[in-house]
Amino acid sequence: MAPDPNSEILTVAGREIAISHPDKLLFPKPKHTKLDLVRYYLAVSEGALRGAGGRPNMLVRYPDGVEGEHFYQKRAPAGRPRWIEVVGLRFPSGRIAQEIVPRDAAALAWLANLGCLEMHPHPVRAEDLEHPDELRIDLDPVPGVTWKQVQEVTAVAGAVLQDFNLVGWPKTSGSRGMHICVRLERRWGFEDVRRGALALAREVEQRAPKLATSKWWKEERHGVFVDYNQNAKDRTVASAYSVRPTPDARVSAPLSWNEVADCDPADFTLSSMPARFKTLGDPHRAIDQHAGSLAGLLELFERQGLGDAPWPPHYRKQAAEPPRVRPSRRRLPLLEIGRARRKEDALAGLERWRARHPQAAAHLEPADVLIDAMRGRYTTWTRIRVNLQHVPEELRPAQAALDPDEKIFSSS
């Protein structure tokens, strides 16, 4: 068969990888192409495989770049090469999907050719799908929170881990937050790991109540949310060295603890990370040598005596879970503004609402605008709500028809 004139052949780990349309622009602002993405992952492959290798990965594909549509793909493509490893993963819904398990740099290049900017591994090894070997601390700031506050909460979380004889490995999320990865002995199931993460989140909140929160409902949060539910089964986060869909092509950058206080997420990009990796190597190179025990956090959970906390909505109701009643239905004055497949369209609807209600809009604080990324079966959609808690009652508009009001399929 004649070679495709629109592809470039790379030899990686002894395999030939065809990069289709290598000049396709994925990041228009810095002008990064698909071939640039492939070469990035080859340059940092040792670190990227330490974060995502040997694990089932959900694919998040951007075939037309960061300005185009993206979609989630749990199931490995049927037309994959025979050497691409897969493993059958069972989800809370009961469905089973064959997911990609990258093992070498060739697999990373093949995934990048599919337009997979990010690596989204599950916290389990392909050899043992029921016992996570990683607890993930996702520090997610609410709107209006500064990066300095995220750094301060990261330090608090690191201190909690030290007190429970666990080693945390921090990294920028590549967006507005920070992640801390904690290797675990493979002795506990998903529910126990989530319970340990919940105990840690509550401890961080207790130590820094003005800076951090463990509240699940978005309208109750302040400061930096310690997202314990990222440890529920079927949840994934972008792993170390993942390229994120930002205009400047930021990456999730592994850090040493002495870098946390002074780092700037904008310094870590597809362009800059290969040189940093070549000079410093991987700050997380020793992570697999420090698998710790979850027992201390589970004992803390029992001492806290607070019981379970809400699970994500598409999970079955847990026996010890409190009622899933949104605080907005109990007491908070919330309005839903709009729903759209594209975040930009939902935000445009918010601006139209502001123009219609300037007096109310003037009283909104940054955290009063709730932008929810809702995951459907294959893609995400955006819902926007506003909390009128800071708006005087006489100025509060009534709930109106959604703008925009796109018909969205519910989560699966």
C-alpha positions in Angstrom: 0.0 0.0 0.0 1.4 3.4 -0.9 2.2 5.7 2.0 -0.4 8.4 2.8 1.0 11.7 1.5 -0.8 13.4 4.4 1.0 11.5 7.1 4.5 11.3 8.6 6.0 8.1 9.8 7.9 8.1 13.1 9.8 5.1 14.5 9.2 5.0 18.3 10.2 2.2 20.6 10.8 0.0 17.6 7.4 0.6 16.1 6.3 2.7 13.1 3.7 5.3 14.0 1.9 7.1 11.2 1.0 10.6 12.2 -1.9 11.7 10.0 -2.1 15.4 9.1 1.0 16.3 11.2 0.6 20.0 10.3 -3.0 20.2 11.7 -3.1 23.2 14.0 -4.2 22.1 17.5 -3.3 25.3 19.4 -3.8 28.3 17.1 -2.3 31.0 19.5 1.1 29.4 19.9 0.7 27.6 16.5 1.3 24.1 17.9 0.5 21.3 15.5 -0.4 17.6 16.0 3.2 16.7 15.3 4.4 19.1 18.0 2.0 17.3 20.4 3.5 13.9 19.5 7.0 15.2 19.9 6.2 16.7 23.2 4.9 13.4 24.6 8.0 11.6 23.3 10.2 14.2 25.0 8.6 13.6 28.4 7.5 10.0 27.9 9.3 8.7 31.0 7.4 11.0 33.3 4.1 10.7 31.4 4.2 7.0 31.6 5.0 7.2 35.3 1.7 9.0 35.7 -0.5 7.2 33.2 1.3 4.1 32.1 0.1 0.7 33.0 -3.3 2.0 33.8 -6.6 2.0 31.9 -7.1 5.5 30.4 -10.2 7.3 29.3 -9.6 9.1 26.0 -10.4 12.8 25.8 -10.1 13.7 22.1 -9.7 17.1 20.4 -9.6 16.1 16.7 -10.0 19.7 15.6 -7.8 21.3 18.3 -8.7 23.3 21.3 -11.2 25.5 19.5 -13.1 22.6 18.1 -15.5 20.1 19.7 -14.0 17.5 22.0 -15.4 14.2 23.2 -14.9 11.4 25.8 -14.2 7.9 24.6 -14.1 5.2 27.2 -13.9 2.3 24.7 -10.7 1.7 22.8 -11.0 2.4 19.0 -11.9 -0.8 17.1 -9.2 0.0 14.5 -6.3 0.1 16.9 -3.0 -1.7 16.2 -2.8 -5.2 17.6 0.1 -4.1 19.9 -2.0 -1.5 21.8 -3.0 -3.1 25.1 -6.5 -2.9 26.5 -8.2 -4.1 29.7 -11.9 -4.5 30.5 -13.0 -2.0 33.1 -16.4 -2.3 34.8 -18.2 1.0 35.6 -20.7 1.8 38.3 -23.4 1.6 35.7 -22.6 -2.1 35.2 -21.2 -1.5 31.7 -17.8 -2.9 30.7 -15.4 -1.1 28.4 -12.1 -2.1 26.9 -9.8 0.8 27.8 -6.3 1.7 26.5 -3.4 0.8 28.7 -0.3 2.7 27.4 3.0 0.9 28.2 5.6 2.7 26.1 6.4 5.9 24.2 4.9 4.3 21.0 1.5 4.1 22.7 1.8 7.8 23.8 2.5 8.8 20.2 -0.4 6.8 18.9 -2.7 8.4 21.4 -1.5 11.9 20.5 -2.2 11.1 16.9 -5.8 10.6 17.8 -5.9 14.1 19.2 -5.7 13.0 22.8 -4.2 16.1 24.5 -4.7 14.8 28.0 -3.9 11.5 29.7 -6.8 10.5 32.0 -5.8 7.3 33.8 -7.8 5.5 36.4 -6.1 5.2 39.8 -5.6 1.4 39.4 -3.1 -0.8 37.6 -4.3 -2.9 34.7 -3.3 -6.0 36.8 -5.5 -5.1 39.7 -8.6 -3.1 38.8 -10.3 -3.2 42.2 -7.6 -1.8 44.5 -6.4 1.7 43.7 -2.8 2.4 44.3 -3.2 6.2 44.2 -5.2 8.7 46.3 -5.8 11.9 44.4 -6.2 15.3 46.0 -7.8 17.7 43.6 -7.7 21.3 44.9 -10.3 23.2 42.9 -10.6 27.0 43.5 -14.0 28.7 43.3 -14.2 31.8 41.0 -12.4 34.8 42.5 -9.9 32.8 44.5 -6.3 33.7 43.9 -3.5 31.3 42.9 -1.8 32.2 46.2 -4.7 30.8 48.1 -4.4 27.6 46.1 -0.7 27.4 47.1 -1.5 27.9 50.8 -4.1 25.1 50.8 -1.7 22.9 49.0 0.8 23.4 51.8 -1.9 22.6 54.4 -2.8 19.4 52.6 0.8 18.4 52.4 1.1 18.9 56.2 -1.9 16.7 56.8 -0.4 13.9 54.6 2.9 14.2 56.6 1.0 13.8 59.9 -0.5 10.5 58.6 2.8 9.2 57.3 1.9 9.6 53.6 4.0 11.1 50.9 2.3 13.6 48.6 3.5 14.5 45.1 2.2 17.9 44.0 1.6 19.1 40.5 -0.2 21.9 38.8 -3.5 20.9 37.3 -2.7 22.8 34.2 -5.8 24.9 34.8 -6.6 26.9 38.0 -5.9 24.3 40.6 -3.4 21.9 42.1 -3.3 18.1 42.4 -1.4 16.0 44.9 -0.9 12.3 44.1 -0.4 9.8 46.9 0.8 6.3 46.2 -1.0 3.6 48.3 -0.4 0.0 49.1 -2.9 -2.0 47.1 -5.0 -3.2 50.1 -8.1 -1.1 49.9 -11.1 -0.8 47.5 -12.5 2.4 45.9 -15.0 3.1 48.7 -12.2 3.0 51.4 -9.9 5.3 49.3 -12.7 7.8 48.8 -13.5 7.6 52.5 -9.8 8.4 53.3 -9.9 11.3 50.9 -13.0 12.6 52.5 -11.4 12.5 55.9 -8.4 14.4 54.6 -10.6 17.0 52.9 -12.4 17.6 56.2 -9.1 17.8 58.1 -7.8 20.4 55.6 -11.0 22.4 56.0 -10.7 22.2 59.8 -7.1 23.5 59.8 -7.8 26.3 57.2 -11.6 27.0 57.5 -11.3 30.4 55.7 -9.2 29.0 52.9 -10.6 25.6 52.1 -13.9 23.7 52.0 -15.0 20.1 51.7 -18.6 21.0 50.8 -19.9 19.0 47.8 -22.6 21.4 46.6 -21.1 24.1 44.6 -23.4 26.8 45.9 -22.1 26.1 49.5 -18.4 26.3 48.6 -15.9 29.0 49.3 -12.1 29.3 48.8 -10.5 26.1 47.5 -12.7 22.9 47.3 -10.9 19.7 48.3 -12.6 17.4 45.9 -12.8 14.0 47.6 -15.1 12.6 45.0 -12.3 12.4 42.5 -11.5 9.1 44.2 -14.9 7.5 43.4 -14.7 4.7 41.0 -14.8 5.8 37.3 -13.4 9.2 38.1 -10.2 10.4 36.4 -8.1 13.5 36.5 -5.5 14.7 34.0 -2.2 13.0 34.9 1.3 14.4 35.2 2.6 16.0 32.0 -0.9 16.0 30.4 -1.3 18.9 27.9 -4.4 20.9 28.8 -6.9 22.5 26.4 -5.9 26.1 27.3 -5.0 28.7 24.6 -1.3 28.7 25.7 -1.1 24.9 25.8 -0.3 24.6 29.5 0.6 21.2 31.0 0.0 19.5 34.4 3.5 20.0 35.8 5.0 17.8 38.5 6.6 19.9 41.2 8.9 19.4 44.2 7.5 20.7 47.4 10.0 23.6 47.6 8.6 24.8 44.2 4.9 25.0 45.3 5.1 28.4 47.1 6.6 30.3 44.2 5.5 28.5 41.0 3.4 30.0 38.3 1.2 27.6 36.2 1.7 29.7 33.1 5.4 28.8 33.1 4.7 25.2 32.3 3.6 24.7 28.7 4.0 22.3 25.8 6.9 24.5 24.7 8.7 24.9 27.9 8.3 21.5 29.6 10.6 19.4 27.4 13.6 21.6 28.4 12.7 21.5 32.0 12.4 17.7 31.9 15.7 17.4 30.1 17.4 19.6 32.8 15.7 18.5 36.0 14.2 15.2 35.1 11.0 14.1 36.7 10.4 15.6 40.2 8.1 12.6 40.8 10.7 10.0 39.8 10.6 8.3 43.3 6.8 8.2 43.6 6.5 4.4 43.2 9.0 3.9 46.1 6.6 5.5 48.6 3.4 3.5 48.7 1.8 4.3 52.0 -1.0 3.0 54.3 -4.5 4.4 54.2 -5.2 3.1 57.7 -4.5 6.4 59.5 -6.9 8.4 57.3 -9.6 5.7 57.8 -9.1 6.0 61.6 -9.4 9.7 61.2 -12.7 9.3 59.3 -14.1 7.3 62.3 -12.9 9.9 64.8 -14.4 12.7 62.9 -17.8 11.1 63.3 -19.4 13.0 60.4 -20.4 10.0 58.3 -20.5 9.9 54.5 -20.8 12.9 52.2 -22.7 13.3 48.9 -21.6 11.2 45.9 -21.8 12.4 42.3 -25.3 12.3 41.0 -24.9 9.4 38.5 -23.7 7.0 41.3 -26.2 4.7 43.0 -27.4 5.9 46.4 -25.0 4.7 49.1 -26.3 3.1 52.3 -24.6 5.7 54.6 -25.0 8.7 52.3 -27.0 11.7 53.5 -30.0 12.8 51.5 -29.1 14.2 48.1 -31.0 17.4 48.5 -29.4 20.4 46.9 -29.1 23.4 49.3 -30.6 25.5 46.5 -33.8 23.6 47.1 -33.6 24.3 50.8 -32.6 27.9 51.3 -30.3 29.5 48.7 -31.8 31.9 46.1 -30.5 30.4 42.9 -31.5 31.1 39.3 -30.6 28.9 36.3 -29.5 31.1 33.4 -28.8 28.7 30.5 -27.6 25.4 29.2 -25.4 24.9 26.1 -23.1 22.4 24.6 -20.4 25.1 24.2 -19.2 27.0 27.2 -18.8 30.1 25.1 -22.5 30.0 24.2 -23.6 29.6 27.9 -21.4 32.5 28.9 -22.9 34.7 26.2 -26.3 33.9 27.7 -25.0 35.0 31.1 -23.9 38.4 29.6 -27.3 38.9 28.2 -28.8 38.2 31.6 -26.5 40.7 33.2 -27.5 43.3 30.6 -31.2 42.7 31.3 -30.7 42.9 35.1 -27.8 45.4 35.7 -28.8 46.2 39.3 -28.9 42.6 40.4 -25.7 41.8 38.4 -23.8 44.6 40.2 -24.2 42.8 43.5 -22.9 39.4 42.3 -19.6 38.3 43.7 -17.3 36.1 41.6 -18.3 32.9 43.5 -22.0 33.7 43.0 -21.7 32.7 39.3 -21.8 28.9 39.2 -20.4 27.5 36.0 -21.0 23.7 35.9 -19.3 21.4 33.5 -21.8 18.6 33.1 -20.5 15.4 31.7 -22.7 13.5 29.3 -22.1 10.1 27.8 -19.6 11.3 25.2 -19.0 15.0 25.8 -19.6 17.8 28.3 -22.1 20.6 28.3 -22.2 23.8 30.4 -24.9 24.9 32.8 -24.8 28.4 34.3 -26.6 29.5 37.5 -26.3 32.6 39.7 -26.7 32.7 43.5 -28.6 35.8 44.5 -27.5 35.7 48.1 -25.8 39.1 47.9 -28.5 40.7 45.9 -31.2 42.6 48.0 -34.5 40.8 47.8 -36.3 43.7 46.1 -33.7 43.5 43.2 -33.8 39.8 42.7 -35.2 38.8 39.3 -37.5 35.8 39.0 -36.6 32.6 37.2 -37.1 33.1 33.5 -36.8 30.9 30.5 -33.3 29.6 30.0 -31.1 31.5 27.6 -29.6 29.5 25.8 -31.8 26.5 26.2 -30.2 23.7 24.3 -31.6 20.2 24.6 -28.9 18.3 26.4 -28.7 14.6 26.9 -28.3 13.7 30.6 -25.2 12.1 32.1 -24.9 8.3 31.7 
